[in-house]
């Protein structure tokens, strides 16, 4: 359907795992530690008391930027030796990050990729939704949310029985692509802001100091 299209690789590889662990701090804390240039990890709980002993499932994602322009395979099994040396001595009073990584049952490796927005998702009686239509970087945390919105819109248009199947699918895609394109591009921009250096980093930090979280607010996104 898109024979000349290429995914855009950011140069950031990620490793993700889930580890059974006692609650960290209050058991509700989202943690972001480090930088993609020297090693970054995001940690947060996703399930409580999974074993009757109070342990949680802790999701973690390690990110490292490299100089490579060749992306790795998608969702391949991760190897500890490829990234653990960066984190193995990150041992704090509140968490041993190296142990958290080592204790994961499974580790997956994947590249941070997206693609430029496209206006056509429907081809006759075939259409796309979610990542198949609009893969996006995670820096606006909207990948799953946009797929859910797609599904709702598709269900509404599918109920329009006075239209042909092709018309329903076309109108669904027409109703969704511009919003998703905006989210894709904003996610890409956030990647630049979050990982900024030099004057851009200074400006970001000053803005956050004086304006706070409002600097990153997206009223258009959550208003629907």
N, CA, C and O of each residue as an XYZ file, in Angstrom:
896
protein
N       0.824     -1.206      0.000
C       0.000      0.000      0.000
C       0.864      1.264      0.000
O       0.463      2.291     -0.548
N       2.031      1.191      0.605
C       2.957      2.327      0.643
C       4.335      1.811      0.222
O       5.224      1.691      1.066
N       4.528      1.510     -1.042
C       5.749      0.804     -1.467
C       7.041      1.570     -1.245
O       8.097      0.953     -1.106
N       6.990      2.892     -1.208
C       8.216      3.675     -1.075
C       8.414      4.240      0.329
O       9.338      5.019      0.564
N       7.557      3.853      1.251
C       7.597      4.438      2.585
C       8.666      3.781      3.446
O       8.894      2.574      3.355
N       9.318      4.581      4.280
C      10.319      4.082      5.206
C       9.995      4.565      6.613
O       9.600      5.713      6.814
N      10.169      3.667      7.590
C      10.081      4.095      8.974
C      11.273      4.986      9.304
O      12.368      4.789      8.777
N      11.059      5.958     10.170
C      12.102      6.904     10.547
C      12.698      6.459     11.879
O      12.009      6.448     12.899
N      13.965      6.097     11.867
C      14.657      5.613     13.059
C      15.325      6.785     13.761
O      16.057      7.553     13.138
N      15.075      6.920     15.046
C      15.594      8.053     15.820
C      17.033      7.860     16.265
O      17.668      8.807     16.729
N      17.560      6.642     16.129
C      18.875      6.348     16.679
C      18.828      5.895     18.123
O      19.867      5.660     18.741
N      17.601      5.769     18.671
C      17.425      5.330     20.055
C      16.941      3.886     20.054
O      15.921      3.570     19.441
N      17.661      3.022     20.729
C      17.207      1.656     20.953
C      16.665      1.542     22.364
O      17.131      2.221     23.279
N      15.678      0.677     22.528
C      15.032      0.510     23.829
C      14.965     -0.963     24.197
O      14.842     -1.835     23.337
N      15.049     -1.212     25.480
C      14.871     -2.553     26.035
C      13.794     -2.462     27.103
O      13.821     -1.563     27.943
N      12.859     -3.381     27.072
C      11.728     -3.316     28.013
C      11.543     -4.659     28.690
O      11.701     -5.712     28.073
N      11.206     -4.604     29.964
C      10.917     -5.813     30.720
C       9.930     -5.535     31.830
O       9.621     -4.383     32.134
N       9.439     -6.604     32.432
C       8.531     -6.524     33.578
C       9.118     -7.403     34.675
O       9.481     -8.553     34.430
N       9.210     -6.858     35.882
C       9.865     -7.549     36.990
C       8.959     -7.561     38.211
O       8.346     -6.547     38.545
N       8.876     -8.704     38.874
C       8.164     -8.774     40.160
C       9.053     -8.168     41.244
O      10.213     -8.554     41.394
N       8.500     -7.217     41.999
C       9.329     -6.463     42.944
C       8.433     -5.882     44.027
O       7.250     -5.633     43.798
N       8.992     -5.672     45.182
C       8.230     -4.998     46.231
C       7.935     -3.555     45.801
O       8.681     -3.002     44.993
N       6.878     -2.936     46.314
C       6.564     -1.556     45.920
C       7.740     -0.618     46.149
O       8.423     -0.694     47.171
N       7.962      0.256     45.196
C       9.025      1.255     45.287
C       8.406      2.539     45.823
O       7.428      3.043     45.271
N       8.981      3.064     46.905
C       8.424      4.215     47.588
C       6.961      3.959     47.948
O       6.672      3.049     48.725
N       6.026      4.753     47.392
C       4.619      4.586     47.777
C       3.885      3.583     46.896
O       2.680      3.390     47.057
N       4.591      2.942     45.967
C       3.950      1.980     45.084
C       3.139      2.609     43.976
O       2.442      1.904     43.246
N       3.214      3.925     43.834
C       2.448      4.639     42.803
C       3.330      5.608     42.022
O       2.820      6.459     41.293
N       4.624      5.489     42.167
C       5.547      6.493     41.652
C       6.051      6.142     40.254
O       6.429      5.003     39.979
N       6.048      7.136     39.386
C       6.654      7.041     38.052
C       8.048      7.634     38.146
O       8.216      8.756     38.626
N       9.051      6.891     37.693
C      10.439      7.334     37.812
C      11.088      7.420     36.437
O      10.920      6.530     35.603
N      11.822      8.486     36.215
C      12.619      8.654     34.991
C      14.017      9.044     35.430
O      14.209     10.098     36.036
N      14.998      8.198     35.128
C      16.347      8.376     35.637
C      17.327      8.401     34.472
O      17.283      7.527     33.605
N      18.213      9.398     34.443
C      19.284      9.419     33.466
C      18.944     10.133     32.173
O      17.935     10.832     32.071
N      19.812      9.943     31.185
C      19.699     10.584     29.876
C      19.935      9.538     28.803
O      20.671      8.576     29.022
N      19.313      9.719     27.638
C      19.508      8.742     26.565
C      20.955      8.688     26.091
O      21.366      7.699     25.484
N      21.732      9.734     26.357
C      23.116      9.746     25.891
C      24.043      8.940     26.791
O      25.084      8.451     26.353
N      23.652      8.808     28.057
C      24.474      8.050     28.999
C      23.729      6.856     29.578
O      24.290      6.085     30.356
N      22.468      6.706     29.198
C      21.622      5.653     29.737
C      20.440      6.242     30.480
O      20.612      6.981     31.449
N      19.248      5.917     30.030
C      18.025      6.413     30.650
C      17.125      5.223     30.935
O      17.090      4.262     30.165
N      16.396      5.289     32.047
C      15.438      4.234     32.335
C      14.176      4.846     32.919
O      14.235      5.751     33.752
N      13.035      4.342     32.472
C      11.723      4.749     32.970
C      11.139      3.553     33.717
O      11.173      2.428     33.220
N      10.605      3.798     34.909
C      10.148      2.716     35.786
C       8.797      3.101     36.374
O       8.621      4.226     36.842
N       7.835      2.167     36.351
C       6.553      2.435     37.010
C       5.811      1.110     37.229
O       6.013      0.156     36.478
N       4.946      1.049     38.262
C       4.199     -0.184     38.545
C       3.003     -0.334     37.610
O       2.404      0.656     37.190
N       2.661     -1.591     37.287
C       1.497     -1.830     36.429
C       0.484     -2.791     37.047
O      -0.620     -2.925     36.519
N       0.826     -3.470     38.158
C      -0.130     -4.368     38.819
C       0.262     -4.519     40.280
O       1.445     -4.610     40.611
N      -0.746     -4.545     41.157
C      -0.519     -4.634     42.598
C      -0.672     -6.059     43.112
O      -1.420     -6.862     42.555
N       0.048     -6.350     44.180
C      -0.113     -7.574     44.972
C      -0.353     -8.803     44.089
O      -1.382     -9.470     44.203
N       0.584     -9.083     43.231
C       0.379    -10.136     42.235
C       0.565    -11.540     42.797
O       0.209    -12.524     42.148
N       1.125    -11.635     44.010
C       1.424    -12.949     44.571
C       0.871    -13.159     45.973
O       1.210    -14.144     46.629
N       0.019    -12.239     46.445
C      -0.507    -12.346     47.803
C       0.489    -11.931     48.868
O       0.178    -11.991     50.057
N       1.687    -11.511     48.462
C       2.715    -11.087     49.407
C       3.036     -9.600     49.269
O       4.011     -9.109     49.838
N       2.207     -8.894     48.509
C       2.376     -7.454     48.369
C       3.284     -7.001     47.249
O       3.465     -5.799     47.055
N       3.875     -7.953     46.488
C       4.752     -7.551     45.395
C       3.959     -7.016     44.207
O       2.813     -7.403     43.980
N       4.582     -6.134     43.467
C       3.982     -5.555     42.277
C       4.684     -6.067     41.020
O       5.776     -6.630     41.086
N       4.031     -5.859     39.872
C       4.711     -5.968     38.593
C       5.220     -4.580     38.238
O       4.443     -3.629     38.154
N       6.512     -4.471     38.034
C       7.144     -3.193     37.709
C       7.573     -3.210     36.248
O       8.365     -4.056     35.834
N       7.050     -2.283     35.483
C       7.459     -2.132     34.088
C       8.663     -1.196     34.036
O       8.687     -0.164     34.706
N       9.647     -1.560     33.245
C      10.799     -0.673     33.049
C      11.186     -0.643     31.574
O      11.003     -1.620     30.848
N      11.717      0.478     31.155
C      12.178      0.637     29.774
C      13.492      1.407     29.777
O      13.545      2.551     30.227
N      14.534      0.790     29.281
C      15.843      1.426     29.168
C      16.017      1.963     27.753
O      15.681      1.286     26.782
N      16.540      3.173     27.638
C      16.739      3.810     26.332
C      18.176      4.301     26.203
O      18.724      4.898     27.130
N      18.778      4.043     25.049
C      20.146      4.483     24.791
C      20.228      4.990     23.361
O      19.785      4.313     22.433
N      20.789      6.170     23.181
C      20.998      6.713     21.842
C      22.370      6.303     21.336
O      23.363      6.377     22.060
N      22.410      5.868     20.080
C      23.670      5.450     19.475
C      23.934      6.284     18.231
O      23.088      7.071     17.805
N      25.098      6.106     17.663
C      25.445      6.807     16.424
C      25.028      6.028     15.189
O      25.230      6.482     14.063
N      24.446      4.854     15.400
C      24.061      4.010     14.273
C      22.831      4.569     13.572
O      21.942      5.126     14.215
N      22.782      4.419     12.252
C      21.603      4.817     11.495
C      20.812      3.591     11.047
O      19.807      3.711     10.346
N      21.277      2.411     11.458
C      20.605      1.166     11.104
C      19.782      0.690     12.290
O      20.328      0.414     13.358
N      18.485      0.594     12.107
C      17.634      0.181     13.226
C      17.737     -1.327     13.427
O      18.006     -2.088     12.497
N      17.514     -1.730     14.677
C      17.517     -3.151     14.991
C      16.166     -3.762     14.639
O      15.241     -3.053     14.241
N      16.059     -5.061     14.784
C      14.794     -5.735     14.505
C      13.737     -5.319     15.516
O      14.040     -4.789     16.586
N      12.491     -5.575     15.144
C      11.367     -5.175     15.995
C      11.031     -6.288     16.984
O      10.816     -7.435     16.593
N      10.991     -5.937     18.266
C      10.566     -6.870     19.315
C      11.371     -8.170     19.326
O      10.804     -9.251     19.493
N      12.673     -8.069     19.150
C      13.492     -9.263     19.290
C      13.883     -9.428     20.755
O      13.825     -8.472     21.528
N      14.274    -10.625     21.130
C      14.681    -10.883     22.507
C      15.931    -10.072     22.828
O      16.911    -10.106     22.083
N      15.891     -9.343     23.942
C      17.015     -8.514     24.333
C      18.093     -9.308     25.048
O      17.809    -10.296     25.725
N      19.324     -8.870     24.890
C      20.464     -9.500     25.533
C      21.014     -8.575     26.620
O      21.315     -7.410     26.359
N      21.144     -9.102     27.837
C      21.618     -8.286     28.948
C      22.970     -7.650     28.645
O      23.219     -6.505     29.023
N      23.840     -8.387     27.966
C      25.181     -7.860     27.738
C      25.193     -6.632     26.837
O      26.186     -5.906     26.794
N      24.087     -6.390     26.110
C      24.035     -5.243     25.212
C      23.776     -3.931     25.942
O      24.082     -2.861     25.415
N      23.212     -4.001     27.158
C      22.857     -2.749     27.828
C      23.020     -2.762     29.342
O      23.137     -1.694     29.944
N      23.031     -3.939     29.984
C      23.126     -3.987     31.446
C      24.379     -3.314     31.995
O      24.298     -2.691     33.054
N      25.554     -3.406     31.324
C      26.734     -2.753     31.894
C      26.539     -1.277     32.207
O      27.188     -0.745     33.108
N      25.659     -0.612     31.477
C      25.397      0.807     31.742
C      24.696      0.991     33.079
O      24.926      1.981     33.774
N      23.832      0.029     33.445
C      22.948      0.204     34.601
C      23.329     -0.643     35.809
O      22.739     -0.475     36.876
N      24.284     -1.535     35.679
C      24.471     -2.532     36.725
C      24.903     -1.942     38.065
O      24.686     -2.557     39.109
N      25.513     -0.755     38.044
C      25.933     -0.125     39.293
C      25.009      1.009     39.738
O      25.350      1.777     40.637
N      23.847      1.108     39.110
C      22.881      2.122     39.522
C      22.119      1.584     40.735
O      20.992      1.107     40.605
N      22.720      1.662     41.873
C      22.163      1.098     43.106
C      21.887      2.224     44.092
O      22.811      2.816     44.648
N      20.609      2.512     44.304
C      20.198      3.578     45.206
C      19.603      2.980     46.487
O      19.312      1.786     46.553
N      19.431      3.828     47.492
C      18.813      3.349     48.741
C      17.422      2.790     48.486
O      16.980      1.865     49.168
N      16.736      3.354     47.500
C      15.345      2.985     47.252
C      15.185      1.941     46.157
O      14.094      1.393     45.995
N      16.258      1.643     45.388
C      16.128      0.662     44.314
C      17.495      0.286     43.752
O      18.344      1.147     43.520
N      17.689     -1.003     43.538
C      18.846     -1.511     42.800
C      18.383     -1.730     41.358
O      17.753     -2.742     41.049
N      18.697     -0.783     40.484
C      18.199     -0.832     39.109
C      18.815     -1.999     38.346
O      18.130     -2.641     37.549
N      20.066     -2.277     38.570
C      20.689     -3.415     37.904
C      19.973     -4.714     38.235
O      19.729     -5.531     37.347
N      19.631     -4.913     39.508
C      18.922     -6.129     39.919
C      17.520     -6.162     39.319
O      17.035     -7.223     38.928
N      16.873     -5.010     39.246
C      15.532     -4.951     38.643
C      15.575     -5.457     37.203
O      14.692     -6.202     36.778
N      16.592     -5.056     36.461
C      16.734     -5.495     35.072
C      17.045     -6.988     35.010
O      16.430     -7.721     34.236
N      17.983     -7.431     35.809
C      18.396     -8.841     35.774
C      17.269     -9.790     36.146
O      17.224    -10.917     35.654
N      16.355     -9.349     37.010
C      15.295    -10.223     37.525
C      14.069    -10.303     36.615
O      13.109    -11.000     36.941
N      14.087     -9.608     35.493
C      12.948     -9.674     34.567
C      12.846    -11.070     33.957
O      13.860    -11.695     33.644
N      11.614    -11.554     33.791
C      11.409    -12.871     33.179
C      11.763    -12.857     31.700
O      12.280    -13.843     31.175
N      11.488    -11.747     31.025
C      11.762    -11.628     29.595
C      12.123    -10.191     29.284
O      11.585     -9.262     29.886
N      13.038    -10.007     28.338
C      13.437     -8.671     27.906
C      13.286     -8.597     26.394
O      13.744     -9.483     25.673
N      12.643     -7.541     25.918
C      12.490     -7.317     24.480
C      13.259     -6.060     24.083
O      13.311     -5.083     24.829
N      13.845     -6.107     22.908
C      14.576     -4.968     22.359
C      13.855     -4.469     21.113
O      13.392     -5.269     20.300
N      13.758     -3.171     20.962
C      13.127     -2.633     19.766
C      13.611     -1.213     19.505
O      14.071     -0.535     20.425
N      13.511     -0.761     18.271
C      13.951      0.593     17.934
C      12.839      1.606     18.151
O      11.657      1.280     18.042
N      13.225      2.825     18.457
C      12.271      3.930     18.507
C      12.067      4.433     17.080
O      12.964      5.048     16.504
N      10.909      4.178     16.519
C      10.627      4.584     15.146
C       9.248      5.228     15.051
O       8.369      4.978     15.875
N       9.082      6.048     14.044
C       7.760      6.502     13.645
C       7.782      6.638     12.131
O       8.721      6.186     11.477
N       6.742      7.262     11.571
C       6.770      7.567     10.150
C       6.028      8.867      9.930
O       5.234      9.297     10.766
N       6.297      9.484      8.797
C       5.604     10.726      8.476
C       4.109     10.447      8.322
O       3.722      9.387      7.830
N       3.267     11.397      8.741
C       1.825     11.193      8.598
C       1.416     10.964      7.151
O       1.992     11.539      6.227
N       0.423     10.121      6.973
C      -0.150      9.886      5.648
C      -1.653     10.153      5.718
O      -2.300      9.872      6.726
N      -2.192     10.696      4.636
C      -3.597     11.081      4.611
C      -4.509      9.942      4.158
O      -5.716      9.997      4.391
N      -3.966      8.934      3.528
C      -4.809      7.845      3.014
C      -4.547      6.564      3.792
O      -3.458      5.995      3.732
N      -5.573      6.118      4.527
C      -5.486      4.846      5.243
C      -6.357      3.782      4.593
O      -6.154      2.592      4.831
N      -7.314      4.186      3.784
C      -8.307      3.268      3.234
C      -8.062      3.060      1.742
O      -7.842      4.008      0.987
N      -8.106      1.800      1.347
C      -7.948      1.415     -0.050
C      -9.096      0.460     -0.387
O      -9.009     -0.749     -0.176
N     -10.171      1.045     -0.919
C     -11.353      0.235     -1.212
C     -11.986     -0.317      0.051
O     -12.467      0.439      0.896
N     -11.985     -1.639      0.179
C     -12.585     -2.289      1.338
C     -11.540     -2.677      2.392
O     -11.806     -3.504      3.264
N     -10.365     -2.078      2.303
C      -9.295     -2.322      3.274
C      -8.939     -0.996      3.941
O      -8.812      0.030      3.273
N      -8.779     -1.028      5.271
C      -8.366      0.180      5.981
C      -7.417     -0.185      7.104
O      -7.250     -1.358      7.437
N      -6.798      0.830      7.684
C      -5.839      0.633      8.771
C      -6.280      1.423      9.993
O      -7.048      2.379      9.893
N      -5.777      1.002     11.148
C      -5.952      1.797     12.366
C      -4.770      1.547     13.286
O      -3.973      0.636     13.059
N      -4.662      2.366     14.332
C      -3.578      2.200     15.291
C      -2.209      2.351     14.656
O      -2.030      3.141     13.728
N      -1.243      1.593     15.157
C       0.132      1.706     14.669
C       0.260      1.380     13.192
O       1.180      1.873     12.539
N      -0.621      0.574     12.652
C      -0.560      0.259     11.226
C      -0.800      1.506     10.385
O      -0.300      1.604      9.264
N      -1.558      2.456     10.917
C      -1.865      3.683     10.188
C      -0.968      4.842     10.578
O      -0.640      5.685      9.743
N      -0.570      4.889     11.843
C       0.143      6.075     12.327
C       1.100      5.740     13.475
O       0.874      6.190     14.598
N       2.159      4.965     13.229
C       3.125      4.704     14.300
C       3.712      6.015     14.803
O       4.043      6.904     14.018
N       3.837      6.122     16.120
C       4.318      7.368     16.716
C       5.284      7.071     17.848
O       5.246      5.997     18.449
N       6.146      8.029     18.131
C       7.061      7.912     19.250
C       6.288      8.032     20.554
O       5.183      8.576     20.564
N       6.848      7.534     21.661
C       6.074      7.476     22.914
C       6.110      8.752     23.744
O       5.684      8.734     24.899
N       6.606      9.858     23.195
C       6.866     11.030     24.020
C       5.654     11.943     24.209
O       5.783     13.052     24.728
N       4.501     11.486     23.796
C       3.231     12.104     24.171
C       2.313     11.052     24.799
O       1.198     11.356     25.221
N       2.801      9.814     24.851
C       2.107      8.691     25.507
C       0.698      8.488     24.952
O      -0.255      8.295     25.708
N       0.576      8.533     23.614
C      -0.749      8.476     23.011
C      -0.935      7.335     22.010
O      -1.967      7.283     21.342
N       0.025      6.425     21.885
C      -0.122      5.357     20.906
C      -1.369      4.529     21.114
O      -2.157      4.349     20.185
N      -1.561      4.023     22.318
C      -2.753      3.209     22.616
C      -4.010      4.065     22.578
O      -5.050      3.622     22.091
N      -3.920      5.297     23.093
C      -5.093      6.168     23.123
C      -5.617      6.469     21.732
O      -6.828      6.470     21.512
N      -4.711      6.727     20.784
C      -5.144      7.014     19.427
C      -5.751      5.774     18.765
O      -6.692      5.896     17.981
N      -5.229      4.594     19.066
C      -5.798      3.369     18.513
C      -7.216      3.141     19.038
O      -8.093      2.694     18.299
N      -7.434      3.449     20.309
C      -8.783      3.318     20.887
C      -9.742      4.299     20.231
O     -10.882      3.955     19.917
N      -9.269      5.527     20.028
C     -10.115      6.508     19.333
C     -10.423      6.048     17.912
O     -11.552      6.191     17.444
N      -9.427      5.499     17.227
C      -9.659      4.962     15.881
C     -10.773      3.924     15.907
O     -11.689      3.960     15.085
N     -10.685      2.994     16.862
C     -11.664      1.906     16.932
C     -13.066      2.441     17.183
O     -14.035      1.952     16.601
N     -13.176      3.446     18.050
C     -14.493      4.032     18.310
C     -15.049      4.687     17.047
O     -16.219      4.510     16.707
N     -14.199      5.444     16.360
C     -14.641      6.107     15.145
C     -15.035      5.095     14.071
O     -16.048      5.268     13.393
N     -14.248      4.053     13.920
C     -14.555      3.024     12.931
C     -15.892      2.351     13.241
O     -16.682      2.082     12.336
N     -16.138      2.082     14.520
C     -17.407      1.457     14.905
C     -18.596      2.366     14.588
O     -19.642      1.895     14.140
N     -18.430      3.662     14.820
C     -19.518      4.603     14.525
C     -19.803      4.659     13.027
O     -20.959      4.612     12.607
N     -18.748      4.759     12.227
C     -18.959      4.830     10.785
C     -19.442      3.495     10.224
O     -20.181      3.469      9.240
N     -19.034      2.399     10.834
C     -19.484      1.089     10.362
C     -20.994      0.926     10.521
O     -21.624      0.181      9.771
N     -21.566      1.617     11.488
C     -23.011      1.543     11.704
C     -23.833      2.319     10.698
O     -25.061      2.234     10.711
N     -23.193      3.064      9.837
C     -23.906      3.852      8.826
C     -24.251      2.947      7.639
O     -23.566      2.953      6.616
N     -25.303      2.188      7.793
C     -25.639      1.160      6.806
C     -26.140      1.729      5.481
O     -26.218      1.009      4.486
N     -26.484      3.028      5.467
C     -26.903      3.627      4.192
C     -25.712      3.847      3.257
O     -25.897      4.124      2.072
N     -24.493      3.724      3.786
C     -23.282      3.886      2.983
C     -22.714      2.523      2.592
O     -22.936      1.525      3.278
N     -21.989      2.497      1.499
C     -21.309      1.260      1.126
C     -20.159      1.007      2.092
O     -19.757      1.899      2.839
N     -19.634     -0.213      2.071
C     -18.501     -0.539      2.941
C     -17.323      0.378      2.650
O     -16.701      0.902      3.575
N     -17.015      0.576      1.388
C     -15.879      1.427      1.023
C     -16.089      2.860      1.497
O     -15.144      3.507      1.948
N     -17.325      3.364      1.399
C     -17.611      4.727      1.854
C     -17.442      4.853      3.367
O     -16.900      5.845      3.855
N     -17.901      3.858      4.098
C     -17.759      3.894      5.564
C     -16.294      3.933      5.973
O     -15.899      4.713      6.839
N     -15.500      3.087      5.343
C     -14.090      3.032      5.691
C     -13.376      4.320      5.303
O     -12.510      4.802      6.034
N     -13.737      4.867      4.165
C     -13.131      6.122      3.724
C     -13.464      7.255      4.688
O     -12.587      8.043      5.045
N     -14.710      7.342      5.108
C     -15.105      8.448      5.992
C     -14.499      8.288      7.385
O     -14.160      9.274      8.040
N     -14.367      7.050      7.828
C     -13.658      6.817      9.096
C     -12.242      7.386      9.020
O     -11.816      8.133      9.901
N     -11.521      7.026      7.964
C     -10.136      7.481      7.833
C     -10.064      8.998      7.690
O      -9.185      9.636      8.270
N     -10.973      9.569      6.930
C     -10.998     11.017      6.767
C     -11.229     11.729      8.091
O     -10.702     12.819      8.311
N     -12.013     11.119      8.973
C     -12.325     11.753     10.255
C     -11.178     11.666     11.250
O     -11.187     12.364     12.264
N     -10.188     10.817     10.976
C      -9.167     10.543     11.972
C      -7.757     11.010     11.608
O      -6.966     11.300     12.506
N      -7.424     11.090     10.329
C      -6.012     11.196      9.994
C      -5.371     12.501     10.445
O      -4.199     12.499     10.820
N      -6.105     13.625     10.421
C      -5.486     14.895     10.769
C      -5.158     14.973     12.265
O      -4.109     15.490     12.648
N      -6.050     14.463     13.094
C      -5.775     14.455     14.537
C      -4.558     13.578     14.838
O      -3.674     13.970     15.600
N      -4.524     12.405     14.242
C      -3.397     11.522     14.471
C      -2.098     12.105     13.933
O      -1.043     11.935     14.544
N      -2.163     12.788     12.803
C      -0.963     13.422     12.261
C      -0.413     14.457     13.236
O       0.798     14.568     13.427
N      -1.308     15.202     13.840
C      -0.872     16.216     14.800
C      -0.187     15.564     16.000
O       0.828     16.060     16.487
N      -0.748     14.448     16.472
C      -0.150     13.735     17.597
C       1.214     13.162     17.208
O       2.160     13.237     17.992
N       1.323     12.594     16.012
C       2.610     12.069     15.554
C       3.691     13.149     15.564
O       4.792     12.931     16.069
N       3.372     14.296     15.010
C       4.365     15.360     14.895
C       4.688     15.973     16.253
O       5.831     16.351     16.507
N       3.687     16.073     17.129
C       3.952     16.594     18.470
C       4.797     15.610     19.269
O       5.661     16.035     20.035
N       4.576     14.323     19.113
C       5.405     13.322     19.786
C       6.851     13.424     19.321
O       7.781     13.315     20.120
N       7.029     13.633     18.034
C       8.378     13.791     17.479
C       9.036     15.052     18.024
O      10.223     15.042     18.350
N       8.278     16.129     18.124
C       8.810     17.378     18.671
C       9.170     17.218     20.148
O      10.195     17.730     20.598
N       8.330     16.508     20.898
C       8.633     16.281     22.308
C       9.931     15.506     22.478
O      10.673     15.748     23.430
N      10.214     14.581     21.571
C      11.476     13.844     21.647
C      12.647     14.817     21.588
O      13.626     14.652     22.314
N      12.555     15.829     20.731
C      13.617     16.823     20.623
C      13.713     17.649     21.907
O      14.810     17.948     22.378
N      12.563     18.015     22.467
C      12.543     18.838     23.680
C      13.060     18.048     24.878
O      13.903     18.537     25.630
N      12.563     16.843     25.055
C      12.954     16.044     26.215
C      14.442     15.723     26.224
O      15.060     15.644     27.285
N      15.022     15.536     25.025
C      16.418     15.125     24.924
C      17.326     16.256     24.458
O      18.407     16.018     23.919
N      16.880     17.472     24.669
C      17.602     18.639     24.166
C      18.950     18.826     24.863
O      19.166     18.369     25.986
N      19.836     19.506     24.161
C      21.112     19.925     24.727
C      21.305     21.414     24.442
O      20.542     22.020     23.689
N      22.328     21.986     25.051
C      22.701     23.369     24.763
C      21.607     24.371     25.109
O      20.931     24.248     26.130
N      21.445     25.371     24.234
C      20.503     26.453     24.503
C      19.063     25.964     24.532
O      18.241     26.499     25.276
N      18.755     24.963     23.737
C      17.395     24.446     23.743
C      17.067     23.814     25.104
O      15.965     23.981     25.626
N      18.016     23.105     25.655
C      17.809     22.514     26.983
C      17.659     23.607     28.038
O      16.802     23.522     28.918
N      18.500     24.630     27.940
C      18.411     25.736     28.889
C      17.042     26.396     28.821
O      16.419     26.655     29.851
N      16.570     26.670     27.594
C      15.258     27.291     27.439
C      14.133     26.416     27.974
O      13.197     26.912     28.602
N      14.227     25.113     27.724
C      13.223     24.190     28.258
C      13.187     24.251     29.775
O      12.112     24.342     30.369
N      14.361     24.201     30.409
C      14.414     24.158     31.860
C      13.921     25.463     32.483
O      13.222     25.449     33.496
N      14.292     26.599     31.865
C      13.803     27.888     32.372
C      12.281     27.964     32.232
O      11.583     28.417     33.139
N      11.780     27.509     31.072
C      10.337     27.534     30.875
C       9.596     26.676     31.890
O       8.561     27.089     32.413
N      10.114     25.492     32.173
C       9.477     24.618     33.162
C       9.540     25.238     34.560
O       8.607     25.094     35.349
N      10.636     25.922     34.861
C      10.777     26.544     36.175
C       9.734     27.633     36.382
O       9.157     27.743     37.464
N       9.488     28.445     35.341
C       8.611     29.585     35.503
C       7.150     29.277     35.160
O       6.238     29.856     35.750
N       6.938     28.397     34.242
C       5.561     28.111     33.804
C       5.053     26.788     34.363
O       3.849     26.601     34.533
N       5.968     25.877     34.648
C       5.576     24.586     35.201
C       4.986     23.677     34.143
O       5.274     23.811     32.954
N       4.152     22.746     34.594
C       3.600     21.725     33.712
C       2.764     22.313     32.585
O       2.561     21.668     31.556
N       2.276     23.547     32.777
C       1.465     24.170     31.717
C       2.242     24.291     30.412
O       1.645     24.357     29.338
N       3.576     24.321     30.498
C       4.390     24.429     29.298
C       4.181     23.240     28.367
O       4.326     23.365     27.151
N       3.841     22.093     28.937
C       3.662     20.876     28.150
C       2.203     20.481     27.995
O       1.906     19.438     27.412
N       1.288     21.293     28.506
C      -0.140     20.980     28.389
C      -0.565     20.915     26.926
O      -0.046     21.646     26.082
N      -1.502     20.042     26.644
C      -2.049     19.895     25.293
C      -3.577     19.899     25.369
O      -4.195     18.847     25.201
N      -4.202     21.052     25.618
C      -5.660     21.081     25.771
C      -6.398     20.521     24.554
O      -7.438     19.880     24.705
N      -5.875     20.755     23.357
C      -6.513     20.259     22.131
C      -6.581     18.735     22.101
O      -7.487     18.153     21.504
N      -5.604     18.095     22.757
C      -5.555     16.638     22.729
C      -6.625     16.040     23.628
O      -7.321     15.109     23.225
N      -6.763     16.552     24.818
C      -7.666     15.942     25.777
C      -9.081     16.479     25.698
O      -9.985     15.972     26.363
N      -9.273     17.517     24.875
C     -10.632     18.013     24.641
C     -11.367     17.165     23.623
O     -12.572     17.334     23.433
N     -10.640     16.225     22.943
C     -11.276     15.333     21.962
C     -11.108     15.828     20.555
O     -11.585     15.191     19.616
